Amino acid sequence: MSNEIPKPSVPAPDILRCAYMEIVVTDLAKSRAFYVDLLGLHVTEEDENAIYLRSFEEFIHHNLVLRKGPVAAVAAFSYRVRSPEDVDKAEAYYQELGCRTERRKEGFVKGIGDSLRVEDPLGFPYEFFHETEHVERLHMRYDLYSAGELVRLDHFNQVTPDVPRGRKYLEDLGFRVTEDIKDAEGTTYAAWMHRKGTVHDTALTGGNGPRMHHVAFSTHEKHNIIQICDKMGALRMSDRIERGPGRHGVSNAFYLYILDPDGHRVEIYTQDYYTGDPDNPVITWDVHDNQRRDWWGNPVVPSWYTEASLVLDLDGNPQEVAKREDTSEMEVTIGADGFSYTRADDESGSYRGEAAKGFKLGNLV
């Protein structure tokens, strides 16, 4: 790759997990109604400008910050590192890469101490921290447990034009690939990468970017997700259900995608698998396998491929969005007739006795 991001000579920070996301919302009251009243995230603290939320099993100060601002966007993808020294390592690492960095010993948000924020080589606002305020872990507060309880922050998903370039950069940073989507010509459409021993802490989706595709929270079981759908139906919010519920092929998880009042996409996610062994095998999916995105073969709505949230630079300005030059997953998997493309050279459905291509109606685009 001619534009490959070089690996620094200094060691990478030891990243534990994705920890929180800071998003900018245009109407704090409407966002509170969505994330607290509908989804049941727990308020750690709030004021007229920001709300700090955490999931049921979390003991650090928050997993999500809603900050009022003029433009809906993402201000930080934040990762916790193993030790205070790893914040120093992150600073040296990104400075060698030539990235813009900013460090605040008091933290950028409430409840988080010494932190480094960077504009990373892909254009995303990354944060690294270790010091955090501990709060009550609610994991045994069943008096507070709702039928659709969100128990953990699971992952981020980032839209970037060049997935192989981003994949190598994240592998150099210590992430490991669990699954990816490719075609016979070698084009990579997406990659899933982890630190905490699940399918992913972040994923790279090929598209115009840098943008945030979604932030994902886990439930304990599938029925929790179904309850969220029923609740949204009862509240006449079904138009905010973008995709699902269903089961992914990639990750094997049960999923639901919904949109907040500003259009930020939230995934509700459960029951993926353990990936922590050093020889955990990478699963590669053919982009023409109709079950890669939905195990039941249901088509993906076009907005899921095309819409995503802006991300901010360290001054709070939206980053410029660059166009993907490689073919898009939507273009190669949904035909001009609106039918989803299952497998090449399988008009009769003879491949292992499975369904032929075009067996389900997609969305006309």
C-alpha positions in Angstrom: 0.0 0.0 0.0 1.5 3.3 -1.1 -0.2 5.2 1.7 0.6 2.7 4.5 0.7 4.2 8.0 4.2 3.4 9.4 4.6 1.5 12.6 6.2 3.7 15.3 9.5 2.5 16.9 8.1 3.1 20.4 5.8 0.6 22.0 2.1 0.9 21.6 -0.1 1.5 24.7 -1.7 -1.6 26.2 -5.4 -1.1 25.5 -7.9 -2.9 27.7 -11.2 -2.2 26.0 -13.5 0.4 24.5 -14.7 2.4 27.4 -16.9 5.3 26.4 -18.0 7.5 23.6 -18.6 11.2 23.7 -21.3 12.4 21.3 -22.6 15.8 20.5 -26.4 16.1 20.4 -28.5 19.1 19.4 -31.3 18.7 21.9 -30.3 17.4 25.3 -33.8 16.8 26.5 -34.8 14.7 23.5 -31.5 12.7 23.7 -32.2 12.1 27.4 -35.6 10.8 26.6 -34.1 8.4 24.1 -31.1 7.1 26.1 -32.6 7.2 29.6 -36.3 6.8 29.3 -36.4 4.5 26.3 -33.1 2.5 26.6 -32.7 2.7 30.3 -29.1 3.8 30.6 -28.3 5.0 34.1 -27.5 8.6 34.8 -24.2 9.1 36.8 -24.5 12.9 36.8 -25.9 15.6 34.6 -26.0 19.4 34.1 -27.5 21.8 31.6 -24.7 21.0 29.0 -24.0 17.2 29.4 -25.4 13.9 30.7 -23.1 11.1 31.8 -24.6 7.6 31.4 -23.5 4.1 32.2 -24.7 0.6 31.6 -25.9 -1.9 34.3 -22.6 -3.7 35.0 -20.2 -0.8 34.6 -18.1 0.5 37.5 -16.3 3.4 35.8 -17.9 6.8 35.7 -19.7 6.4 32.4 -19.9 4.7 29.0 -21.6 7.5 27.1 -21.4 11.3 27.3 -24.2 13.3 25.7 -22.9 16.9 25.2 -25.1 19.7 23.8 -23.7 21.3 20.7 -24.7 22.9 17.4 -23.7 19.9 15.1 -24.5 16.3 15.9 -21.2 14.4 15.8 -18.7 12.3 17.8 -16.1 14.0 19.9 -14.2 10.9 21.2 -13.8 7.2 20.8 -12.3 6.5 24.2 -10.3 3.4 25.3 -9.1 2.5 28.7 -5.4 1.5 29.0 -3.8 -0.8 31.5 -1.8 1.7 33.5 -1.0 5.4 33.9 2.3 4.7 32.0 0.3 3.6 29.0 -1.1 7.1 28.6 2.6 8.2 28.3 3.1 5.4 25.7 0.1 6.5 23.7 1.4 10.1 23.7 4.8 9.1 22.4 3.3 6.7 19.9 1.0 9.2 18.2 3.6 12.0 18.3 6.0 9.7 16.4 3.2 9.2 13.9 3.0 13.0 13.5 -0.6 13.1 14.7 -2.0 16.1 16.6 -2.3 15.3 20.3 -3.7 17.0 23.4 -3.2 15.9 27.0 -5.1 17.0 30.0 -4.1 15.8 33.5 -7.5 16.6 34.8 -9.3 14.9 31.9 -11.6 16.1 29.2 -14.8 15.1 30.8 -16.1 14.5 34.4 -15.0 11.2 36.1 -12.0 10.6 33.9 -8.4 11.7 34.9 -5.2 12.0 33.0 -6.2 11.6 29.3 -4.7 11.9 25.8 -6.8 12.8 22.9 -5.5 12.5 19.3 -6.5 13.1 15.7 -5.5 9.6 14.6 -4.1 8.8 11.1 -7.6 7.9 9.9 -9.0 11.2 11.1 -10.8 9.8 14.2 -10.8 11.5 17.6 -9.3 8.8 19.8 -8.8 9.1 23.6 -6.7 7.0 26.0 -7.0 7.1 29.8 -6.5 4.9 32.8 -7.5 7.1 35.8 -11.3 7.1 36.4 -13.8 7.6 39.2 -15.4 4.5 40.4 -19.2 4.5 40.9 -21.7 1.9 42.1 -21.8 -1.1 39.9 -25.5 -1.9 39.5 -25.1 -5.6 38.5 -27.1 -6.9 41.5 -29.6 -4.0 41.6 -32.4 -6.1 40.2 -34.8 -3.5 41.5 -33.5 -1.3 38.7 -33.2 -4.0 36.0 -35.5 -3.3 33.1 -36.8 -5.8 30.6 -34.5 -4.4 27.9 -31.5 -3.7 30.2 -28.3 -2.6 28.5 -25.6 -4.2 30.6 -22.2 -3.3 28.9 -20.7 -1.1 26.2 -19.6 -3.6 23.6 -18.0 -1.9 20.6 -17.6 1.0 18.2 -17.9 0.9 14.4 -16.0 3.3 12.3 -16.5 4.2 8.6 -13.2 4.7 6.7 -12.4 4.7 2.9 -9.4 2.3 3.0 -10.1 -0.7 5.2 -6.7 -2.4 4.7 -4.9 0.8 5.6 -6.9 1.1 8.8 -6.6 -2.6 9.6 -2.8 -2.5 9.5 -2.7 0.7 11.7 -5.0 -0.9 14.3 -3.0 -4.2 14.2 0.2 -2.2 14.9 -1.7 -0.6 17.8 -2.4 -4.0 19.3 -5.8 -4.9 17.9 -6.4 -8.4 16.5 -8.7 -9.2 13.6 -11.5 -11.7 14.2 -13.6 -11.5 11.0 -13.6 -9.7 7.7 -15.5 -9.4 4.4 -13.7 -9.7 1.1 -14.3 -10.5 -2.5 -12.5 -12.8 -5.0 -10.5 -9.8 -6.3 -9.1 -9.1 -2.9 -11.1 -6.0 -2.0 -11.7 -5.7 1.7 -15.1 -4.3 2.7 -15.0 -4.5 6.5 -12.9 -5.9 9.4 -13.7 -6.6 13.0 -10.9 -6.0 15.6 -10.7 -6.7 19.4 -8.7 -6.1 22.5 -11.0 -7.5 25.2 -11.5 -11.0 23.9 -14.9 -10.6 22.2 -15.5 -10.3 18.4 -14.7 -6.6 18.5 -13.9 -3.4 20.4 -14.1 -1.6 17.1 -14.8 -2.4 13.5 -13.8 -0.8 10.2 -16.6 -0.5 7.6 -15.6 0.6 4.1 -17.2 3.9 3.1 -16.9 7.6 2.9 -15.1 8.7 6.1 -14.0 9.3 8.7 -17.5 8.8 10.2 -19.0 6.9 13.1 -21.2 4.1 11.9 -22.6 3.0 15.4 -21.9 2.5 19.0 -23.1 -0.8 20.5 -24.4 -1.8 23.9 -24.9 -5.5 25.0 -27.9 -7.1 26.6 -27.9 -10.4 28.5 -30.3 -12.2 26.2 -32.2 -12.0 22.9 -35.5 -11.4 24.6 -34.1 -8.1 26.0 -33.7 -6.8 22.4 -37.2 -8.0 21.5 -38.6 -6.0 24.5 -36.9 -2.9 23.2 -38.6 -3.4 19.8 -42.0 -3.9 21.5 -41.4 -0.8 23.7 -40.6 1.3 20.7 -43.7 0.1 18.9 -45.9 0.9 21.9 -44.4 4.4 22.0 -45.0 4.8 18.2 -41.2 5.0 17.6 -41.0 2.2 15.1 -39.7 4.7 12.5 -36.5 4.8 14.6 -35.9 1.1 14.1 -33.6 1.0 11.1 -32.7 -2.7 10.8 -33.5 -5.9 12.7 -34.0 -7.6 15.0 -32.0 -10.4 13.5 -28.9 -12.5 13.8 -25.6 -11.5 12.2 -23.5 -13.9 10.2 -20.4 -12.0 11.1 -20.0 -12.2 14.9 -23.0 -14.6 15.3 -24.6 -12.0 17.5 -28.3 -11.1 17.8 -28.7 -7.5 16.8 -31.0 -4.4 16.5 -30.1 -1.0 14.9 -31.9 2.1 16.0 -31.5 5.8 15.5 -31.4 8.5 18.2 -33.1 11.9 17.7 -30.0 13.3 15.9 -29.5 10.2 13.7 -26.7 8.7 15.7 -26.9 4.9 15.1 -27.0 2.6 18.2 -26.7 -1.1 18.0 -28.2 -3.4 20.7 -26.2 -6.6 20.6 -25.9 -9.9 22.4 -24.3 -13.3 22.4 -21.2 -13.2 20.3 -18.3 -15.5 21.1 -14.9 -15.6 22.9 -11.8 -14.6 20.9 -9.1 -14.3 23.5 -6.8 -17.1 22.6 -3.7 -16.0 20.7 -4.4 -18.5 17.9 -8.1 -17.6 17.5 -8.7 -18.1 13.8 -9.9 -15.3 11.5 -13.2 -15.9 9.7 -13.4 -14.4 6.2 -16.7 -13.9 4.6 -17.4 -13.6 0.8 -19.0 -10.3 0.1 -21.6 -12.2 -2.0 -22.6 -14.5 0.8 -26.1 -13.3 1.5 -25.9 -14.4 5.2 -22.8 -12.4 6.2 -24.7 -9.4 7.5 -27.9 -11.2 8.4 -27.8 -15.0 9.1 -31.4 -15.3 7.9 -30.6 -13.7 4.6 -32.7 -10.6 5.1 -31.6 -7.6 3.0 -29.7 -4.7 4.4 -31.5 -1.3 4.1 -29.5 1.2 2.0 -29.3 3.8 4.8 -27.3 1.3 6.9 -24.6 1.5 4.2 -24.7 5.2 3.4 -25.6 7.1 6.6 -23.2 7.7 9.5 -22.3 10.4 12.0 -19.6 13.1 11.5 -16.6 13.1 13.8 -14.8 16.1 15.2 -11.2 17.3 15.3 -9.7 18.4 18.6 -11.0 21.9 18.1 -14.6 20.6 17.8 -14.9 21.1 14.1 -16.3 18.3 11.8 -13.6 16.4 10.0 -13.7 16.5 6.2 -15.2 13.3 4.7 -13.2 11.6 2.0 -14.8 9.4 -0.6 -14.1 5.6 -0.8 -12.4 4.7 -4.0 -12.9 0.9 -3.8 -16.2 -0.6 -4.7 -18.9 -0.4 -2.1 -20.5 -3.4 -0.4 -24.0 -2.1 -1.3 -23.1 -1.7 -5.0 -21.8 -5.2 -5.3 -24.5 -6.9 -3.3 -27.8 -5.2 -4.3 -28.5 -5.4 -8.0 -30.2 -2.8 -10.2 -33.4 -4.8 -10.0 -33.4 -4.4 -6.2 -32.7 -8.0 -5.5 -30.0 -9.0 -3.1 -27.1 -10.9 -4.7 -26.4 -14.2 -2.9 -23.7 -16.2 -4.7 -22.0 -16.0 -8.1 -22.7 -18.8 -10.6 -25.6 -20.2 -8.5 -28.8 -19.5 -10.5 -30.3 -22.8 -9.5 -29.5 -22.8 -5.8 -27.4 -26.0 -6.1 -24.7 -24.7 -3.8 -24.9 -27.1 -0.9 -28.7 -27.2 -1.5 -29.0 -23.6 -0.4 -31.1 -20.8 -1.9 -30.2 -19.3 -5.3 -29.1 -15.7 -5.7 -31.9 -13.1 -5.8 -34.2 -15.2 -3.5 -35.2 -12.3 -1.3 -36.4 -8.8 -2.4 -34.0 -6.1 -1.4 -34.6 -2.3 -1.3 -34.8 -0.5 -4.6 -31.8 1.9 -4.9 
